[in-house]
């Protein structure tokens, strides 16, 4: 892990294994030394490198031995000048400007929608950079692929690193990625007609500061003190609340409508019916989702489990005898999305409905990992 | 509040207002003195008086000035002999035996299904006691009314205190009560055909020990220590998991099937289609439920809100502009069930579907209050 992350989010990512269950199978990414940088590999830029997802970009690049010949660490003016160590080399965080993308083949953006809008299209058009953007800025734009590599890699056709042509590619919203990782293999077999989703979303979706606020609030509440509410407008510790995204005119919040609209685009199916209720729960970094599915063709639960067991990026945890099913904590810091509680929906006729419960790491597969998997497809 | 509860669950019920938001509008129930006991009022017994629901029975009896001429405090042998104070009078907890119900008009049971089975039917049959039972032991039995007073009071017809005839009456499961408090007023107008429920259930449903375990685990995890797992088989702090009820052969857990079956019985509608996914979240004493409704007749969201606003026992919290909706913490220690996020379901045609989000205090309306409201109807 880069030292900056270690410093900034010490409690959340490093110290308290029971808060977020970090994987410890590999040496820390800050000091782990890649044998050699590759001359022919792409030059990279990480935009928003000091944020929770930015830091996870570095973790995933290192974990997956993503090839690169150089890497720029970009952030706002406020963070510029900070030092960080990545794979045994020191880096200085640079201020993000339009010139930052000179000679950059792939830029991984996670610095919010307004930064993406300000710098993403220009980088793609003027500098020939392939921008993989984690914000919602371009997701629904025509001509911008919205991609989960296991689901719709074909949307990337024609985009290739080294072609000299830049591009904008959007990373879907975390809830959409985690939901569709589980629903898509079933959709391919039986065609989903309607999907009713209720989410249990972690603090991490609102950034590292939200994770810190949840931890701080929890300490305060246990001491009988009023909780500090800066990121959210109400108590989060030992509580849950409707997702803090703005409410739209139809009464849905933006997070919910992302699930509705992004599913249609990713599945290339404007008719699929989706509703969602998005709730924040006091969990650190992995989302859970209760998903009710209605199919066009029959699909029994054993077949569904078999399909999920062989689906890439999916692991089935469904032990009825010992009541073990996916939990956010167990998938934290893991690549795979976990699915369980797979069962025939008793409220639907025959085998035309299933209920499932899905958990996935919001920062990893819900953001950084998915973006880097997209970049891998472009090499 | 009875002193026993104050002693036993000090942290959860009294000290840490930010854990459970106790109401403080009335003097403590232990010392609050009722002007006079009523000679013509029924004699009461509270079975399981040392448990979380048992203690709340006392709170609610006091809060509602429930008339009584005597009250027996009953519990297991282990708790017998303990002293407690209620409404300014000292009581000794007595061991529960068959003879406990001699001369008892109304017995409020919350000591688990096996105790209910052992003592409930005998008390009703042999002692003429009206048993209001909070366990699941008799809920689905023919001839046992399963009652939410705001929903199906007619199921109590023929049962009356003072008639000399005993009876068994079942209190529905907490999740069912909270869901149907919101869904029934809409059902009456537009007839619910299908309901998809995902729950966010508090620790209290597993008793006071589970609430204490959540608090203890949270402290441990914040100190970097492994969490104590006695009540549940896995970490609860900063995590969530599929409800710990046993899984049935159809893949649903018992908690979920209670929602399915109890709804049919309470609505007297064997055809209503219900599915549920029940999840435990790290919240102390109030449940939340995401409920998707499909109607036979059209029901637009404004009409639905108007109906809910005038429904007894329901409060609407639905402020889209400031993103304020029901939360478990806000309904903790409150009588009313809160409903919000009322919106037309975009995945259904026209006005035939709604999504709502419901919160209710599990110990209060989900258990003790509902049982005492039943008893009030029998006076």
Interface residues (C-beta under 8 A of the other chain):
Chain A: X15 X16 X17 X18 X19 X194 X195 X196 X198 X200 X215 X218 X219 X220 X221 X222 X224 X225 X226 X227 X233 X234 X235 X237 X238 X239 X240 X241 X242 X244 X246 X247 X250 X251 X252 X253 X260 X273 X274 X275 X277 X279 X281 X282 X283 X284 X288 X290 X292 X301 X320 X321 X322 X323 X324 X325 X327 X328 X329 X340 X341 X342 X343 X344 X345 X346 X347 X348 X353 X355 X357
Chain B: X15 X16 X17 X18 X19 X194 X195 X196 X198 X200 X215 X218 X219 X220 X221 X222 X224 X225 X226 X227 X233 X234 X235 X237 X238 X239 X240 X241 X242 X244 X246 X247 X250 X251 X252 X253 X260 X273 X274 X275 X277 X279 X281 X282 X283 X284 X288 X290 X292 X301 X320 X321 X322 X323 X324 X325 X327 X328 X329 X340 X341 X342 X343 X344 X345 X346 X347 X348 X353 X355 X357
